[in-house]
Amino acid sequence: MVAGVAIYIVLPTLVRVLGSFPRLGALRWWWLAFVALAEVFSFFCAIALQRLVTRGASWFAVTTALLSGNAISSIMPGGGAVGAGVTFKMLAAAGVERDQVAGGLAASSVLNFAGLLALPVFALPAIAGGLVNKNLVYAAELGLGGCVLILGFGALLLTTDGFLRVLGRTLAWFVRHMLPRRTNRGDLALRLVSLRDEVRADLGRQWWQAVLAIAGRVGFDFASLLAALRATGAQPHPAIVLVAYSATAIISVVPITPGGLGIVEASLVGLLVLAGIPSSKAIVATLVYRLGSYWLPLIAGAISYLIFRRRYGVVHVDVNAAS
């Protein structure tokens, strides 16, 4: 219901964005090719990060599981939990140890989220130089606040056992009282600490690979947006567009609609206009960017699942358990 109301509110902008599809034929094809290539590299970095935190699972298993889970997350309201459940089941079916998968998914989620919220830090020069207007400054300040919070939360998780034990006991109490039919799988607090220690030990040796993967995932996605703008003939200041991109990324984290459908389009068009992009070009550029970052990965996810199914068989996902 919430997703339906949200899409109804942003429907005029979504219709305008999707309605600009016929105008794609007039765009510069080499920039369109760059958009697609940048998104391929962005997803490759996400896959590399997932393989790193799952400690060497096969490229085939991680690629197909991640693309399939991403597709599920993009078609269901609040589908992140179900998408993670699909990824978990597929990796487990491929022979990856279940606790290893769970710890890897949790670690990659936190690292990716931290990477998104850290984006406004890189937009500070544009803000300090007075290149952006007041509304974009407010959006960037929101991102900076979120960055501080997530970094502090991450530091607590990685460096202290007490906080993690309290979190584990709280989650265990919730499961015990709200989901009485769930079986007890041992001391959840101890399991969380053990998984954290394993992930921290691995990243301690390969932290630079994780940093490169996060930077590459976000950086190539941002380059895709810049290429989409250039395809329309716009020549925006990259630092100003980075502020708009950062604010949109933060808004899209809230799972109101499937994959941020409608919310991302409306936010990005409005913020690009605030960044000085003409409305007509902002609409077409948003369509091109979303084709590469949202619609094409849906197709890739469906194909990936079919390929995985041929090798490992059907994967059954308990939606309630995933939630």
N, C-alpha and C positions, 0 to 999 in steps of 0.2 A: 504493500500500500504506500509506504514511504517512497519507494523507488518510483511508483507510478505518479505520485504527486510531484516529485522532483522533476521527472521527465516532462510532465505537463507544463510546469512552470518555464522550463528552458526550451520547450518544443519549438517556438518561433525561430530561435537561433539555430537549433539543430536542423530544422527544415531548410533554412537558408544555406547552411553549410552543405548538407547533402544535395540540395537543389543546384549547387554550383558545379556539379559533376560534369555537365557538358563543356564547361570552360577549361577542363583539363587538357583538351586537345590543342589549345592555343599556347600552352606553357612550353618552356624550353626543356626538351627531353633529357638532356644530359644532367640537369639538376634533379629531375625526377628519378633518374637512375642513381644519382648520388644519395637521394633520400632512402631508396630501397637498400642500397649497399650499407649506409650508415646504420640502419635498423638491424641488418644482418649482423654487423659487428657488435652492436649493442647487445643483442641476444646472445651472441657468442661469449661475450664477457660475463653475462649472467650465468651461462652454462658453466663456464670455467670456474666461477666462484662457487657454484653449487657442487661441482666435482671436487674442488679443493676442500670444502668443509665436510663432505662425505667421505673424505680420505681415500680417493683413488677409485671410485666407482667407474665403470666403463663409460666412455664417451657416448656410446649408443644409448645406454640406459638413462643417463642423466639428460641427454638432449631430448629424447622422446618423452620422458616423464615431465620435464620442465615445460616443454611446449604444450603438452596435453593439459597439464595443470593450469597453465596460464590461460588457455582457451576456456576451460571451465570457469575460472575466476572472472572471465570477461563476459560471460553470458548469463550469470546468475546474480541477483541482488545480494550483496554481501557474500559473494562467492569465494572469497579468499580462503575460508575454512574448508570448503568442499574441494577447491582447487588444490590446496595443500594435502588434503586426504587422497586425492587422485595421485599426486606426485609420490606420496608416501607408499601407497599400495603398489604402484608401478615399480618403484625402486626396490621394494621388498620382494616383489615377484621376480625381479631380475637377479636376486640373490644377495642384495646388500643387507647387512645386519640391521634389524629394526631400530634398536637404540641409536645406532650410528646415523640412520636416516633422520630420526626425530631430532637429534642434536644438530645435525647439519642443516635441516630446514629452519630450525629456530635461529641458529647463528646467521644464516644467510638473510633471513628476514630482518633481523636487527641491523646487520651491516648495510643492507640496501636502504632501509629506512633512515639510518644515520646519514648515508650518502645523499639522500634527497634533501634532508633538513639542513645539511651543511652547505647547500648551494648558495643561499643568500650571502654567505661569507665572501664568496668570490665576486659578488655583485657590489660589495662595499665601495670600490673605487668609483663606480658610476654614481652611487648615492652621494658619496662625499664630494664628488665633482659637480653636483647639482645638475646632472644630465637627465634625471628622471623627475616626474612631478610628484606631488604630495601623496596621491593615492597609491602609486607604486612603492613609495617609501614605506607607507604603512604596511603593505603586503610583505615587503622585505623584512621589516622589523618583526612581523609575526614569525617568519621563517627563522630569524636569528634566535628568537625566544625558544622556538621548538628545538633548534639545534642544541642550545645549552641544556635543555631538559633531557633530550635523548642521550647526549654525551654523558651527562651526570648519571642517568639510569644505567647506561652501558658500563660506566666505570664501577658502579655498585655491583652489577652482576658479575663483572670479570675479576674484581679484587676482593670482595668480601663474601664470606660464607654465611654470616649471620643474616644478612638481608635475603639471600637466596633460600635459606632454611625457613625464614618466616613466610616468604612467598610460597614455598612448597607446602608448608602446613596449611596456609590459607586455601590454596587450591585443593588440597586433600579434604579439608573440611567441607568445601563447596561440593565436591564430587560425592562425598559421603552423605550429605544431607539433601542435596538437590537431585542427585542421580543415584538413588539407593540400589538400583539393580546392577550398577557397575561393580565388577569384581575388584577386590583390593590387590594391587600389583606390587605391594611392598611400600617401603617408606619413600614417598614421593620427594621429600626434601633431600634425602640422601642421593636419590637418583639424579635430581637436578644438579646437585653439587658435582657428582661424578661426571655427568655429561659436560658440564661447564669446564671442568678441569681438562677433559679430553680435547675439547674444542680449543681451549686456550693454549694447550701444549702444542697442538698442530699449528695454530696461527702464530705462536711464538717463533716457530722456525720458518714459517712461510708468510709472515704478515705482509711483506712487500707485495707478494702475489695477490693477496686479498685486496690491498689498497689499489693496485693497478686494475684489477677486475672491476671494482666499484667505480673508479674514475672512468674507466673505459665504457662501462654500461651507461652511465649518466652522460659522459662527454659525447659519445656517438649519437645518443638520442637527441641531445641539444643541437649537434651538428646537423641532424636530420631536419629539425625545425628551421635552422638557418638556411639550409638548402631549399626547403619548401618556400621560404620567403623570397629567396633569390630567383626561384623558378617563376614567380609572378612578376619579376622585374623590380621588386622592392630592394632597396639597399640600406637596411637598418643598421644601427650601431649595435654590434654584438653584445656589449655590456648592458645596454638597455633591454634588449630582447632576453638576456639572461635573467633579469629581474622578473619579467613577465613569465618566463618559463619556470622559474623557481616558485613563484606564487601559485601557478597552475599545478605544479607537481605536489605542493603541499595540500591544495584543495582536493586533488584526486586521491589522496591517501584515505579520505573518509569514504567508506564503501556504501554510499547512498544509492547509486545506480550501478548496474552491471558494467564493470570496467570503466566507471566514470562517464558512461555514455550520456551525452547531453550536457552534463555538468562541466566536463573538460572543454567541450566545444564552446559553450557559452562563456566560460571563464577566460579561455585563451583568446577568443575573438575580442572580448572586451579589453583585456590587458594589452593585447597587441595594438589596439586602437589608442589606448592611453600611451603606449610607447611611440606613437607617431606614425603607425602604419595606416594607410588609407583603409577604410572599412571593407571595400570590395576585395582588396588584395589580402587583408587579414582573414576573410572568410575562405577564400580559395586556398591560401597557405595552410589554414587549419585543416581543411579537408585533405590536402596532400599529406600533411604530417600524420593525421589520424589513420589514413589508409595504410601508411607504413608501420605505425606503432600499435594499431588496434585491429583493423580489419584483416590485413594479410596474415598476422600471427594466428588469427582464428582458423584460417584455412590450413596453415602449417601445423597447428595443434591437432586438427582432425586427421590430417595425413599421418602425423607422427603416431597417433594412437593406433591407427590401422596397421602401420608397419610394426609397432610394438606387439600388437595382438597376434600378428602372424608368427612372431618368434616365441612369445611367452604365453599366449592364450588370453582369454577374457579376464579383465580385472574387475572384481566386484567391490564396490565402494559403499559402505554404510554411511549414508548422509548424516544421520543423527550422531554417529560416533565421530565423524569428521568435524561436526560442529562443536 
